[in-house]
Amino acid sequence: MIEKEKIEKKIDIGKTVTYLTQSFNELSGLMTRKFTPEEVRQYQVDFCYLIDGIQRGAPYIVAKTIAEANELINTIKLKLKHND
């Protein structure tokens, strides 16, 4: 538990999760209009697993999981631009 407290001091997990969730939610409306329901569902599931990994994952992989969540958000943004 001490390790997780050290990580939380370096990375504010609560604020990070809030930021990532807001970013994902901003894209959700566009996703439902431009992607198939299956694609939207898969992105939602992937994002939920990443958020869970950030909140409950091992302290030494939190930074990597945050990077993966950012990468997923960027991938969605690129696909949305490509579909315009």
N, C-alpha and C positions, 0 to 999 in steps of 0.2 A: 504494500500500500504506500510505502514511503516513496518508491520509485514513481508511482503515478502522481503523487503530490508534487514531486520535482518537475515532472513533465508539464503539469498544469500550471506551474509558475512560469515556465518558459513559454508555453502555448496555452492561451486561455481557451480551453476546449469549448466552454459554453458559448463564447462569442464567435468562435470559429464555426461551430455547428449552426448558429443563428445566421451567420453570413452566408454559408453554403446553402442553407435551406431557402433563404430569401432569393438567392441567385437562381436556384432551381425552380422556385415557384414563379419567378418572372418569366421563365421560359415555358412553363407548363401550358399556359393559354395558347401560345403559338404552336406548341407541339401537338395539341389536340386537333388543330386545324390543318396541320401540314404533314403529320405522320399517320401511319395506320394505327389502329387501337393496340395492335400487338407490339409495335415499336414503342409506343408511349408506355405501355405496361412494363416492358422490359427495362426501359430507362428508369422508371419509377422503382422497380425492384432492385436494380443495380445500385441506385442512389441510396435506397434504404439500408442495404447491406453495408455500404461504405460509411454512412452515418453511424450505424450500429458499431462498426469497427472502430470508429473514432471515439465513441463514447465508452465502449466497454472493452476495447481491444488492449492488447499488451502495450505497455508504455513505449517500448522501443520501436514499435511500428506505426505509432500515431502519425508522425510526420509523413511517412510514406502513404498512409491511407488518405490523409488530407490532400496530398498531391494527386492521388488517383481520383478523388472527388472533383478537384479542380479540372483535371484532364477530361473527365466525363462531361462536365458543364461546358468546357471549350469545344468538345466534339459535337455536342448538341447544337451549340451556336453556329459552328461551321456548317453542319448539315442543314440548319434552318436557312442560312444565307444561300447555300447551294440550291435549295428548293424554291427560292424566290424567282 
